[in-house]
């Protein structure tokens, strides 16, 4: 089940970069983001008031406020930088670099902040994954011309924002139902992006069918699929494992870009994809905090104590 969830997460999350580019040709970033979250929030609020009312019981104001801050960091801050980078001309594959570097940052902080320490084998996988991302990114950047150098730094702000949201959620003492967290996150984003769009006069949506196709793509695949699965896997498997899957975003997005937009996909990109897959395998095999690993440790210790007693 976890394997299938991981595959679905990678495909859905990486599809967000493609959806952003689909809409970038007909509207500005804030317009896309406003109409991505405004109708979605209306539906979620109706569901919260009717079907999911029980999930809100017992929540304190500070719990809702914490979820609102997580929404600001994980959606508003993260998505705005991704969309802005794409509008600056950075390709969808290169923009996925933010997800490629994130695991190393999260792995370094997981120990001191969450006491989820990374094993040596996992560190090997994390460093290997960064190498795979670098391979894909250099190949993609070499094929691009006319893009300002500083545009490639914009996604790093979003990466930091998503990492901060991940740790803020992991340190929360109260577990919030997914229906509640999704509603609060999307409502917060809808308010922020609507205010931004109105302030710059970009609230009116274009009439092109491609715009609404992009919005539908983003809501179905990216928000419910990618964003929802991110928090589900985070709760099930921890920070290091969910962020290790981010190593696959850059190469998988490059595949999406090649299929949908005809972006270049050569041997170097294929090599990066292979390295990323190897990195994920190493990190998952080196996870000493998983239930299976803990069980193996317990069995080994019990065997050793029994042998000592019999001797």
Steps between C-alpha positions, in 0.01 A plus 500: 500500500778745593677420172188581297443819700859604428456449126173693500659780703796542263277504192245741649751738660714525187186566294468833683795644308334401174167649605675825591653518154169414334343804662802730471430567132158654566520666843734632767611291796269670752200461268562127463553455872193705593268293282673178600405550865186717499247244365682216676469681834128554447449125454718410799321745728161353403633149574643620832167650607295197397678167476823561695365702791610241756864537396508857632384414851757541775735716294637808674549835330878450514463170308311671218746791504790254471336336199448843344872574537584161347274589208677833452838327487414182311261645243524878471875541539592181318266530202556869436874448450444195277255684275713813491808302398309336215371837381859627499579231245646227718385164366277269699784249549741757639233650725466156658850558640331643810369153572832342418699691760233485769579146626858593593382804696222304668735213584750737660231661716296190588742391774532821705139607449303174504750244632445299180866432438635404158718190471828492309341300220221756476754784481666314214165481324425867563834612355454265204156649442641853489745376238213367290318832527814687399536281191143572390520870580826570318369320192178701511667834568750445218212470255344830611603844372378848578416428867657722767739315729323619814175341380648161589531613864132591542379142567738468796281742696206267446711200603581668832133585549387139445770362731390742773136390458602133520677545832225721639249222429727226637550683829127555557367332814142478378427279201255671267274306264603523132164655409559778753860572403419502128210741556707739712798490263293563188290771665815682610646476150174617341498811720866581432490445124168680456637801687815496286304467175265784593788725602669468160179494294542139392189344653301462178554155349568464126236344278736249336403136554868420561490708819212303650654175384815595692293590809319164488834322459649681801203443729456130422860382466711752690284605795300187583759259361844645563436732794266262681733201460798705621348543845364145509843346427664746741281372785552135405871495420667811644687800361802328345308242299235732359761758405721237337225450242566861399819381333279352229311823428756663271553199268131399502400860427751496215318197360167684538651803325631291213164331447277806539716791377772330297771616742839331446551160666838353421737236639615733779143542626446123483820452702373744761173307526692177560716661768190640670335157509816351651505774765140429603573126526807559719318737736203266540724200566703700749199621700565374852195676640239299308287240683662217306849619590402538864358147497823364354699676771275356772526146359879528478530625857268226627702234318822631647357498855369144454836375370680661792260343751529153346879526497 
